[in-house]
Amino acid sequence: MKKIFTIVVLIALIMLVKEGRAQAILKEADEQYNLFNYKKAAELYSQAYWQKETLYTAERLATCYRLMHDYKNTESWYVTAMGFPGSKSANILYYAEALKNNSKYSEAKEQFESYAALDKEVTRFQLSIWLSSCDSSMRWMRHPTAIVLKNERALNSPQSDWGAVKYQNSVVFTSDRFNKKAEKAAMDDKPFLKIDGDKLPDRKIYGWTGNDYLRLYQSPVGGSGGDSLKLFSIAAPTDYHVGAAAFSKDGNEIYFTLTRAPQKSEGPKSVIKTINLEIYWAKKNPATGGWQKPVPFKYNNVDKYSVGDPFVSPDGKTLYFVSDMPGGKGGTDIYYCQRDEQGDWGTPVNLRDLNTAGNERTPIVDEGNNHIYFSSDGGVGMGGLDIYKAERNGLTFGRILNLAYPINSPQDDFAFTLTGGGSGYFSSNRLGGLGSDDIYSFSDKQFVNYRLEGITYDKITRLPLVNSIVTLTKTGGTELKVQTDSLGMFQFNLEEESDYTLMAEKTNFRSDNQAISTVGLTTSQTIKKNLYLEKTTLNKAIRIENIYYDFNKSNIRRDAAIELNKLIKILNENPTIWIVLGSHTDSRGNDAYNLALSQRRANAAVKYIIEKGGIDKNRISARGYGETRLLNRCANGVKCSEAEHQLNRRTEFTIVKQ
């Protein structure tokens, strides 16, 4: 009885220690979350979720990934949160938006309708916007406009790069890439955005993204990046975010957005505060060719609202910008000011013809002042910010036209600018880029030489899969996506002398991919290629074949590494799944020793996957089961053949979250 009591007490103590550790991790995660440090918060919440699965942690993970624009993990965590009792109806809306961001428009429609049925404040008009957006997006993707997109790899980095504009014979753009020169020049202890009392944020790292602060960069047109890329030379009065920039037509004026540390922080020290955006502008010194000291835009009001995304019209008479100042239609609206004869900017006017209850961003006007281009998440669009065009008639605007696919994507598309001849730049965080936001160029020429057609199938039933998402990625180029029709069919146009990767995805299925090439083809033709997706089942062990260990050893042999590389491929192609990797022994030998040996083997396999595959450690857990889960009768003392024992010596992975 005493022994049983001792064991029970020991188990209770272990559980208390585990609970205490989980609470400590959760407390630290909440602190990082409240300071906008979403990247770090997500890592900590993931650790907490392994310790204890709760609705709170799942919702926080979903929110972190949503604010970091990691759409696949956003979708995954919102559907996880929705599986808990007490899940809020708002989770359905966020889940619908994530499905839309991931091109799953048919599924998104169902969730928008479910949310509207629960929330009686959703108007019929709002629901029609959501549903029309999904229907229009599917149509645009099946019939893309005839343009060619190019990822400007010489400008882009693994971080966020956006807002490219031509300036003289160069391109000026905004980036939060790590820059040692900028860090060296930075001063310590400067606050930014969220201030936790008097505890000032990291001067070198922006916690929201884990990257550097935004800065302006300059590269020669057609430059190859590297040494040709440099910081844009202007004495911006801040050590924090600077960008994006706009120039007058003659190149003698620059307008840009920045964030500054406040001279005084009003209110209680313990209250977290937010710093708003401001616009500054400068003139070029005609004697030196350098920029004069930047001055603030007269309508900055950092204590009450933000202003940003400035653009000066080609005739220099109108300044367009966005702001969340009081009196707008919602989010950030587009405003304009007109320049008087003394060169001062007049009172801001809200462009109500264009603005919505959502957010409008990055307005520009073309050379002839005939059209305005801008981004918005409040209209009929593909997801996130879409780029729109409207005809200009004086200071009013006519019909608003969505630029459709592939200029727009299911993610954010913004900072559109024209460079002449039907060409230009825009920015997007669409999947398949080099980093968070990437700069893309476009031209209005497309030559169709080859056609790709295929069907997506269920790998087991061999039945066609409706509404799968098929992605065609050109090597060194960009992605195109389409949703399969009612027969599971898809089709794409292909360019000559090009290599592609073709991949199909569907909710609750493991993806499949194939290589496609037109290299060496001399005549126009239709290429046929089908894809087969395997349905995933939670908590079902999947055996990894041919994983062998030397007797009494746990190191990864070369033949085992080949098989583990296949699992790495699965994890990379399905970035939302979490797995438990389990190692099992046969019954021969000491039970406790077998348990410890299997744990060492599982640990070694997980270490290999994390280090060699670059897999996030929070997505995989090692479990050694020893001889506790035999597949046959071969328990202790039972005489069995070597083949029967080998059946029990196995490595498996189990998907525990998808």
PyMOL commands that set and color helices and strands:
alter all, ss='L'
color gray80, all
select helices_A, chain A and resi 2-34+38-51+55-67+71-82+90-101+105-118+124-142+180-185+226-228+558-573+591-613+617-619+642-648
alter helices_A, ss='H'
color red, helices_A
select strands_A, chain A and resi 148-151+161-167+170-175+195-196+215-220+230-231+242-247+253-258+272-273+278-283+295-296+307-312+318-323+333-338+349-350+360-365+371-376+386-393+396-402+413-420+423-428+438-443+450-458+469-474+479-483+489-494+499-505+509-510+512-517+525-528+531-535+541-544+578-584+620-626+650-657
alter strands_A, ss='S'
color yellow, strands_A
deselect
rebuild
show_as cartoon
